[in-house]
Amino acid sequence: MSAKQSRPTPAEHEELVQLLRVPSERDLPGRRHQILKDHLLRESRRAGGEGAGLRALPRRRLVLAAVPLAAGAVAAVTVATGGLLDQPSRAVASPAAAAPDAVASGRTGGGTASTPATVLLDRIATVAASRPAPVVRDGQYVYVVSTVAYSSQSDTDPVMRLEAPHRREIWHSVDGGRPGLLRVKGQDVELVTHPEDLPPQSRSGGKNHRPENASPTLNSPTYRYLESLPTDPEALLERIYRETAGSGPGPDEQAFVTIGDLLREQLAPPEVSAALYRAAARIPGVTVVEDSVDAAGRHGVAVARTHAGERTEWIFDKNTLEFLGERGVMVEDTAWAKAGQITATTAVLNRGISDKAGESSQRAN
């Protein structure tokens, strides 16, 4: 598939300007970040010759990397979008569900008391830990293909509007030694970071770019980085709180968002995956939604958390407890959306390891 590298049209440039005028990312419900990030990746091209490549901006609150419970789903799924906007669901709250996020950074509570959410997450973690570790070599890529749809808004149209579901493929360097690749809406975007986007101490002379995750973090991990994370849930959650301090609307919501972002587009050792789920069980306000549906129309049980009137759901197969996708749904009316409105929907169709960016992979288990 050839990459399209045309310059943004005036209309596209104006759309980009409008997106950049959206209020601070910290104030936006979680999944709206992704449509902004994807648009920036597609359209922010360095001025210069026709050979200039597309560039990735520094990662902010949401990222393009993730850790699954169990790799993949089916390799081909018919996308069913009918009924998504008003799909009924019922949340089962834990005792801490009504606790608001604390303003200060750091852990605010939670624990391992038996609730519907902690019981479900412990079952999911047990299944995750039982999976065989993928065989991964440096120089390879983690490959994920999904169906996704995200909402966006602008100053001229403040109402959140969900885009049409579309295919999304991404390749992440296993060790951070090579640029990744994003393929979305007919464009190939090389995932690199340019020197001006790096802290001065991280810039290296003589190179005009470096792989996006050459210096991996929780918000931009590689498989090798994920291998290094603590497998003790308490220690892992404390690290998440510490490294995301000051980000997002509050420490608990930001921790939930961070772990959720680590579900979408990456692989991790089974014990790390299990630790992430058990860490999520310790975040106050986590609930269970008995029936949710992903972007491929697959029903499942969801682990969820509500913030600012929007509930973010991680959806799992009810029988296998395999991660299926995510959904964002409004649970109250706001100035930008109505209760019951879907704000984001995703479905993971396949995951695996690829030898080359741009090529599909064998499914990793």
C-alpha positions in Angstrom: 0.0 0.0 0.0 1.5 3.3 -1.1 1.5 6.2 1.3 -0.3 9.4 0.4 1.9 12.4 1.2 -0.1 15.3 -0.2 -0.1 18.6 1.5 -3.1 19.6 3.6 -5.7 21.5 1.6 -6.8 25.0 2.9 -10.0 23.4 4.3 -7.9 20.7 6.1 -5.6 23.3 7.5 -8.5 25.2 8.8 -9.9 22.0 10.4 -6.5 21.5 12.1 -6.5 25.0 13.4 -10.0 24.5 14.8 -8.9 21.3 16.5 -5.9 23.1 18.1 -8.3 25.7 19.5 -10.2 23.0 21.5 -9.7 23.7 25.3 -6.8 22.2 27.1 -6.6 18.4 26.7 -6.8 17.9 30.4 -10.4 19.2 30.3 -11.6 16.9 27.5 -13.3 13.5 28.1 -10.7 10.8 27.5 -11.4 9.3 24.0 -11.7 12.7 22.3 -7.9 13.0 22.5 -7.4 10.2 20.0 -9.2 11.8 17.0 -7.2 14.9 17.7 -4.0 13.0 17.8 -4.7 11.0 14.6 -5.6 14.2 12.7 -2.4 15.8 13.8 -0.4 12.7 12.8 -2.0 12.8 9.3 -1.9 16.5 8.6 1.1 18.1 10.4 3.7 17.7 7.7 7.0 19.4 7.8 7.4 22.2 5.3 9.9 21.4 2.6 10.5 19.1 -0.4 8.1 16.4 -1.6 10.2 13.8 0.1 9.5 15.2 3.5 7.7 12.6 5.7 4.8 13.0 8.0 5.7 13.6 11.6 4.3 12.5 14.9 3.8 15.1 17.6 4.9 14.3 21.2 2.6 12.1 23.1 0.2 13.8 25.5 -2.5 12.3 27.6 -3.6 9.5 25.3 -1.1 7.3 23.4 -1.0 4.8 20.6 0.3 1.9 22.8 -1.3 -0.8 24.9 -1.3 -4.1 26.7 -4.0 -6.7 26.0 -5.4 -9.2 28.4 -5.3 -11.8 25.6 -3.9 -11.1 22.2 -6.4 -10.4 19.4 -9.9 -11.3 18.5 -11.0 -12.7 15.2 -9.0 -11.8 12.1 -12.0 -10.6 10.2 -15.2 -9.2 11.7 -18.2 -7.6 10.0 -18.6 -4.2 11.5 -22.1 -3.7 12.9 -22.9 -0.1 13.8 -26.6 -0.2 14.0 -27.9 0.4 17.5 -24.6 1.7 19.0 -25.9 5.1 19.9 -28.5 3.9 22.3 -27.2 0.5 23.4 -28.7 -0.1 26.8 -26.4 -1.1 29.6 -26.5 -1.3 33.4 -23.5 -0.4 35.6 -22.9 -2.3 38.8 -21.1 0.1 41.2 -18.5 -0.7 43.7 -18.7 1.0 47.1 -16.1 3.5 46.0 -17.9 4.3 42.8 -19.2 7.7 43.9 -15.9 8.9 45.3 -14.7 11.9 43.3 -11.1 12.2 42.2 -8.8 14.0 44.6 -7.3 17.2 43.4 -3.8 16.5 44.7 -1.5 14.1 43.0 -0.9 10.6 44.4 -3.0 7.7 45.3 -6.4 8.6 46.8 -7.7 5.3 48.0 -9.0 2.0 46.6 -7.9 -1.4 47.7 -8.8 -5.0 47.2 -12.2 -5.3 49.0 -14.5 -7.7 47.2 -16.7 -5.8 44.8 -18.1 -6.8 41.4 -15.3 -4.9 39.7 -12.5 -6.4 41.8 -13.9 -9.9 41.4 -14.1 -9.5 37.6 -10.7 -7.9 37.2 -9.1 -10.7 39.3 -10.7 -13.3 37.0 -9.4 -11.4 34.0 -5.9 -11.1 35.5 -5.9 -14.9 36.2 -6.7 -15.7 32.6 -4.1 -13.1 31.4 -1.4 -14.7 33.6 -2.1 -18.1 32.2 -1.4 -17.1 28.6 1.9 -18.1 27.0 4.3 -15.3 26.5 4.7 -14.2 22.9 8.0 -15.0 21.2 9.5 -11.6 20.4 12.8 -10.5 18.9 14.4 -7.1 18.8 13.9 -5.5 15.3 10.4 -6.8 15.1 7.1 -4.9 15.4 3.9 -5.3 17.5 1.1 -5.2 15.0 -2.5 -4.3 15.9 -5.5 -3.9 13.6 -8.7 -2.4 14.9 -12.0 -0.8 13.9 -12.4 2.6 15.6 -14.5 5.6 15.7 -13.9 8.7 17.9 -15.8 12.0 18.5 -14.6 15.5 17.8 -15.9 19.0 18.3 -14.8 22.5 17.4 -15.5 26.1 18.4 -18.0 26.4 15.6 -19.6 23.1 16.4 -19.3 22.3 20.1 -21.5 19.3 19.9 -19.5 16.0 20.0 -20.0 14.1 16.8 -18.9 10.5 16.3 -17.1 9.8 13.0 -17.8 6.7 10.9 -16.0 3.5 12.0 -12.9 2.9 10.0 -9.9 0.4 9.9 -6.8 1.3 11.8 -3.5 -0.6 11.7 -0.4 0.2 13.7 3.1 -1.2 14.0 5.3 -0.4 17.1 9.0 -1.2 17.3 9.5 -4.0 19.8 12.7 -2.3 21.2 12.3 1.3 20.1 15.1 1.0 17.6 13.0 1.7 14.4 10.2 4.1 13.5 6.7 2.7 13.8 3.9 3.0 11.3 0.3 4.1 11.5 -2.1 3.2 8.6 -5.4 5.0 8.9 -7.9 6.5 6.4 -5.8 5.7 3.4 -2.6 7.2 4.7 0.7 5.8 6.0 2.2 7.8 8.8 5.8 7.1 9.9 5.8 7.4 13.7 8.9 9.4 14.5 9.9 12.2 16.8 11.8 15.1 15.5 14.6 16.8 17.5 12.6 20.0 18.2 10.0 17.8 19.8 12.5 16.4 22.3 13.9 17.8 25.5 17.3 19.4 24.8 19.2 16.7 26.7 17.6 14.0 24.5 18.6 15.5 21.2 21.3 13.7 19.2 23.4 15.6 16.6 23.3 14.5 13.0 19.8 12.9 13.1 16.7 14.6 11.8 14.4 12.2 13.6 14.3 9.3 16.0 11.8 6.5 16.6 8.7 7.7 18.5 9.4 5.4 21.4 13.2 5.4 21.5 13.0 6.7 25.1 10.0 4.6 26.2 7.7 5.6 29.1 4.3 4.6 30.4 2.7 6.9 27.8 5.0 5.6 24.9 6.1 2.1 25.8 7.8 -0.6 23.8 7.5 -4.3 24.5 10.9 -4.3 26.1 9.9 -1.4 28.4 6.7 -3.3 29.4 8.9 -6.3 30.3 10.6 -4.1 32.9 7.4 -3.0 34.7 6.7 -4.3 38.2 4.5 -7.4 38.4 3.3 -6.5 41.9 0.0 -4.7 41.4 0.5 -2.3 44.3 4.0 -1.3 43.1 2.8 -0.9 39.6 -0.2 1.3 40.6 2.1 3.5 42.7 4.4 3.9 39.7 1.5 4.9 37.5 0.3 7.5 40.0 3.8 8.8 40.4 4.6 9.0 36.7 1.3 10.6 35.8 1.1 13.0 38.7 -0.2 16.4 37.6 -1.7 15.1 34.4 -5.4 14.8 33.6 -8.4 15.8 35.7 -7.3 13.9 38.8 -5.0 11.1 39.9 -7.6 8.3 39.9 -9.1 9.1 36.5 -5.6 9.6 35.0 -4.5 6.2 36.3 -7.6 4.5 34.9 -7.0 6.3 31.5 -3.4 5.3 31.5 -4.1 1.6 32.1 -6.9 1.8 29.5 -4.6 3.3 27.0 -2.3 0.3 27.7 -5.0 -2.1 26.6 -5.4 -0.8 23.1 -2.3 -1.3 20.9 0.6 -3.3 22.3 1.6 -6.7 23.8 3.1 -7.4 27.2 4.3 -10.4 29.2 1.4 -12.3 30.8 2.5 -11.4 34.3 2.6 -7.7 33.5 -0.8 -7.8 31.9 -2.2 -9.5 35.0 -0.6 -6.9 37.2 -2.2 -4.1 35.2 -5.7 -5.5 35.7 -5.1 -6.1 39.4 -3.8 -2.5 39.7 -7.0 -1.2 38.0 -9.0 -3.0 40.6 -7.4 -0.8 43.2 -8.6 2.5 41.6 -11.6 4.0 43.3 -14.8 4.3 41.3 -14.3 1.3 39.0 -17.6 -0.5 38.2 -18.9 -3.3 36.0 -21.3 -2.8 33.1 -23.1 -6.1 32.5 -23.6 -5.7 28.8 -21.6 -3.5 26.4 -20.8 -3.6 22.7 -17.7 -2.9 20.7 -17.2 -1.3 17.3 -17.6 -4.8 15.7 -21.0 -5.4 17.3 -19.6 -7.9 19.8 -21.3 -7.9 23.2 -19.3 -8.4 26.4 -19.0 -7.5 30.0 -17.2 -4.2 30.8 -15.0 -2.7 33.4 -15.8 1.0 33.6 -15.2 4.3 35.3 -17.3 7.5 35.0 -15.8 11.0 34.9 -17.4 14.3 33.9 -20.6 12.6 32.8 -18.8 10.1 30.5 -18.3 6.5 31.2 -15.3 4.7 29.7 -15.7 1.0 29.3 -13.1 -1.8 28.7 -15.1 -4.6 27.0 -14.3 -8.3 27.5 -15.8 -11.5 26.1 -18.1 -12.9 28.7 -16.8 -16.5 28.3 -13.1 -16.2 27.5 -12.5 -12.8 29.2 -10.5 -11.8 26.1 -10.2 -8.0 25.6 -12.5 -7.0 22.8 -12.4 -3.2 22.7 -13.5 0.0 24.3 -16.5 2.2 24.4 -17.2 5.7 25.7 -20.8 6.6 26.6 -22.4 9.7 28.1 -24.4 9.0 31.3 -25.7 12.5 31.8 -26.6 15.4 29.6 -23.9 18.1 29.0 -23.5 21.1 26.8 -21.6 18.9 24.2 -23.5 15.6 24.4 -26.6 13.8 25.6 -27.0 10.9 27.9 -26.8 7.6 26.0 -24.6 9.1 23.3 -21.6 7.1 22.2 -18.4 9.2 22.3 -16.0 6.5 21.1 -16.0 2.9 20.1 -13.2 0.5 19.2 -12.8 -3.2 18.4 -9.5 -5.1 18.3 -9.6 -7.5 15.3 -6.1 -8.9 15.4 -2.7 -8.6 17.2 0.6 -10.2 16.5 4.3 -9.8 15.8 5.5 -8.6 12.4 9.0 -8.7 10.9 8.4 -5.5 8.9 6.3 -2.3 9.4 3.5 -2.3 6.9 3.1 -6.1 6.8 0.4 -8.1 8.6 1.4 -10.6 11.2 0.7 -13.9 12.7 -1.6 -13.7 15.7 0.2 -13.7 19.0 -1.3 -15.7 21.9 
